[in-house]
Amino acid sequence: MKAALVCTAILCAGLGIASPGRTADITPLAPGAKAIESPSGWTFTVAPYFWGAGISGDIAQFGLPEVQVDADFGNLLKNLDFAFMGAGEARYERYSIFGDIIYTKLGADGNTRNGILADSVDVTSKVFSGLVGVGYSVLEDQTGHLDVVGGIKVWSVDTTISFNGGLLGGIEANDNATWADAVVGIRGNYFFTPEIYLTGWGLVGGGGADVDWDVALGVGYKFNDAISAVAGYRALGVNYDNDGFVFDVVEQGPILGIAFRF
């Protein structure tokens, strides 16, 4: 099975800890590093990132049979048509406002259950995910901080499914859905040394989807007060089912990103 999906994001936040010395203000999907505080007391972060995620799960539309997709990171570049990912954060003392945007377009191969209705299935998926949230540090000291966070995630998914061979051979259908989910969770970081730290987050919620969750863990390195980088692993799942449109998938894979603070 080929098909790989790149979706979203490197570090949607992290287990944090803010402090005058080592603090890493973490954007919703960005690595941590000591922030440069503006005269107003606000700090800002912009973070482009890459998430090489495989995808597995079920996709359906118009009441047609569900298509099973199971692809890994190895076929990512072969199947990916376009991807954009970016995150940002504004922080003031213990308070933060953050956002994350992910857009991907890719092609993938799938199959119907037991391979009876079609010999093979071609799937083209356009996925947009946008998160806006707020956070508050409940713990902070010289080695890190822990934030509680809450926000709204908007999804927009457009899929085209083409059946090849079998009983459904020659049938092609396109459908789309847009919905919003409320999510809550934690994020933060912990410094082992002034330069090396552990960062991660966990979010869960629902609304339009039955369940929407996102977890990640990474190791970061602070080059200086303005630039840092993180490498780690992220897994995200969403289960949406409405009027015959099904998007019940889990995406997981390595993440890599860099954050710029000003």
DOKOLPA-409096 format. One record per residue (C-alpha): residue in three letters; y, x, z. Coordinates in steps of 0.001 Angstrom, whole numbers, padded with zeros to 6 digits, always signed. Example, Ala and Ser with C-alpha at 12.3 -4.5 7.8 and 13.67 -1.06 7.14 Angstrom:
BEGIN
ALA-004500+012300+007800;SER-001060+013670+007140;
//
This chain:
BEGIN
MET+000000+000000+000000;LYS+003325+001538-000902;ALA+006539-000009+000323;ALA+008697+001425+002913;LEU+011703-000082+004436;VAL+014735+001674+005699;CYS+016724-000483+007910;THR+019006+000396+010318;ALA+020192+002706+012634;ILE+019965+005651+014845;LEU+020711+005087+018389;CYS+022049+001692+019116;ALA+023254+003017+022334;GLY+021402+004786+025020;LEU+020665+005008+028682;GLY+023997+006440+029649;ILE+025950+008095+032354;ALA+029643+008848+032033;SER+031542+011448+033925;PRO+034423+013874+033517;GLY+032174+016844+032795;ARG+029048+016032+030838;THR+029509+012421+029965;ALA+028263+011133+026665;ASP+029894+007915+025549;ILE+027231+006435+023323;THR+028011+004130+020480;PRO+025696+001233+019781;LEU+023716+003382+017433;ALA+024969+006838+017909;PRO+024205+009996+019815;GLY+026064+010980+022937;ALA+028585+013688+023668;LYS+031592+014240+025874;ALA+034442+012101+024591;ILE+037992+013204+023957;GLU+040181+010783+025848;SER+043324+009498+024145;PRO+046648+009178+026009;SER+045934+005455+026412;GLY+042628+006153+028183;TRP+040521+004867+025292;THR+037889+006957+023510;PHE+036530+006192+020039;THR+033327+007151+018260;VAL+032226+006849+014625;ALA+028582+007579+013838;PRO+026830+007579+010459;TYR+023067+007702+010866;PHE+019699+007507+009118;TRP+016638+005587+010225;GLY+013490+006190+008194;ALA+011534+003111+009205;GLY+008245+001800+007978;ILE+007781-001961+007961;SER+004861-004245+008721;GLY+004592-007984+009089;ASP+004707-011282+007209;ILE+007279-012549+004710;ALA+007323-015995+003040;GLN+009641-018458+001321;PHE+009688-021990-000094;GLY+006484-022762+001754;LEU+004490-020370-000447;PRO+001680-018382+001220;GLU+002794-015618+003536;VAL+002814-012104+002086;GLN+001597-009269+004295;VAL+003604-006065+004028;ASP+002472-002819+005639;ALA+004325+000328+004575;ASP+005009+003641+006242;PHE+007787+006209+006162;GLY+005950+008328+003567;ASN+006931+006050+000663;LEU+010520+005539+001759;LEU+012375+007430-000962;LYS+010105+005992-003650;ASN+010888+002388-002743;LEU+014428+002523-001402;ASP+017155+001383-003813;PHE+020192+001539-001511;ALA+021008+001964+002168;PHE+024113+002066+004345;MET+024162+002555+008122;GLY+027014+003147+010508;ALA+028068+002503+014096;GLY+031186+002713+016230;GLU+032377+002348+019793;ALA+035625+001996+021723;ARG+035395+002829+025433;TYR+037783+002474+028391;GLU+036603+003709+031779;ARG+033434+001696+032557;TYR+033962-000803+029713;SER+032846-000495+026091;ILE+032983-002443+022833;PHE+030515-001412+020163;GLY+029246-002350+016731;ASP+026503-001459+014276;ILE+026020-002287+010588;ILE+022890-001804+008516;TYR+022276-002750+004888;THR+019186-001879+002868;LYS+017725-002858-000486;LEU+014181-001874-001277;GLY+011091-002752-003214;ALA+007643-002980-001666;ASP+004062-003948-002413;GLY+002247-006603-000424;ASN-000772-008859-000520;THR-001771-012384+000418;ARG-004242-012929+003227;ASN-007700-011749+002178;GLY-006296-010997-001295;ILE-007561-014333-002652;LEU-004427-016017-004023;ALA-003052-012948-005821;ASP-004294-009516-006834;SER-001006-007927-005758;VAL+002513-008934-004735;ASP+005862-007305-005493;VAL+008533-007798-002846;THR+012236-006975-003168;SER+014161-007297+000081;LYS+017877-007063+000854;VAL+018509-006914+004600;PHE+021855-006935+006421;SER+022066-006608+010198;GLY+025345-006503+012108;LEU+025673-006136+015891;VAL+028812-006569+018007;GLY+028589-006187+021768;VAL+030225-005239+025047;GLY+028978-003090+027908;TYR+029715-002130+031504;SER+028534+001004+033352;VAL+026729+000006+036536;LEU+025757+003610+037358;GLU+027582+006827+036551;ASP+027800+010355+037922;GLN+027989+013949+036715;THR+024652+013775+034888;GLY+024848+010510+032993;HIS+025427+006777+033000;LEU+023586+003479+032710;ASP+025235+000488+030991;VAL+024278-003169+030907;VAL+025138-004642+027518;GLY+025217-007933+025684;GLY+026122-008947+022177;ILE+025551-010969+019029;LYS+023436-009766+016131;VAL+023837-011410+012716;TRP+021050-011181+010153;SER+021158-011950+006434;VAL+017914-011510+004492;ASP+017342-012115+000758;THR+013808-011734-000633;THR+012252-012002-004067;ILE+008458-012328-004181;SER+006405-011986-007383;PHE+002680-012772-007429;ASN+000442-010855-009844;GLY-003006-012085-010859;GLY-005156-014544-008954;LEU-004376-018222-008475;LEU-000631-017597-008043;GLY-000260-015051-010845;GLY+003081-015301-012679;ILE+004891-017160-009887;GLU+008170-015624-008704;ALA+010513-017040-006083;ASN+013770-016009-004416;ASP+015085-017270-001096;ASN+017483-016185+001629;ALA+018458-016962+005203;THR+021273-016071+007592;TRP+021127-016433+011358;ALA+022520-015067+014626;ASP+020795-013924+017821;ALA+022171-013200+021292;VAL+020826-009949+022771;VAL+021067-008279+026187;GLY+019783-005007+027569;ILE+020592-001505+028799;ARG+021662+001791+027266;GLY+022550+005198+028581;ASN+021898+008930+028741;TYR+020916+011720+031107;PHE+021979+015371+030774;PHE+019401+018053+031543;THR+021977+020752+030743;PRO+025646+020573+029642;GLU+024399+020479+026026;ILE+020955+018812+026038;TYR+020414+015198+027028;LEU+018041+012253+026805;THR+019398+009012+025375;GLY+017995+005569+024673;TRP+018357+001815+024864;GLY+016486-001451+025031;LEU+017702-004841+023749;VAL+015998-008218+023578;GLY+017093-011743+022761;GLY+016843-014611+020338;GLY+018613-017630+018928;GLY+018113-018234+015249;ALA+015013-016056+015558;ASP+012246-016750+018044;VAL+012551-013165+019298;ASP+014742-010176+018429;TRP+014126-006793+020121;ASP+015168-003166+019674;VAL+014137-000038+021630;ALA+014759+003666+021047;LEU+014507+007041+022730;GLY+015999+010325+021531;VAL+016996+013860+022461;GLY+020588+014898+021818;TYR+022537+018125+021533;LYS+026284+018386+022178;PHE+027844+021008+019872;ASN+031318+020548+021364;ASP+033518+017843+022880;ALA+033891+016076+019515;ILE+030517+016392+017752;SER+026960+015733+018830;ALA+023623+014932+017187;VAL+020454+013065+018138;ALA+016876+012939+016874;GLY+014338+010437+018139;TYR+012241+007354+017444;ARG+013200+003697+017149;ALA+011300+000407+016876;LEU+012792-002993+016088;GLY+011203-006397+015672;VAL+012397-009848+014612;ASN+010498-013121+014165;TYR+012404-015726+012140;ASP+010726-018857+010770;ASN+012721-021804+009429;ASP+012199-024286+006556;GLY+009485-022206+004946;PHE+011422-018937+005122;VAL+009503-016398+007223;PHE+010692-012937+008206;ASP+008356-011747+010940;VAL+008400-007954+010842;VAL+008373-004799+012936;GLU+010224-001717+011719;GLN+009698+001678+013305;GLY+010248+005317+012477;PRO+012252+008494+013152;ILE+016023+008423+013591;LEU+018608+011115+012980;GLY+022370+010868+013402;ILE+025634+012570+014174;ALA+028629+011254+016140;PHE+032318+012106+015782;ARG+034683+011349+018682;PHE+038447+011183+018762;
//
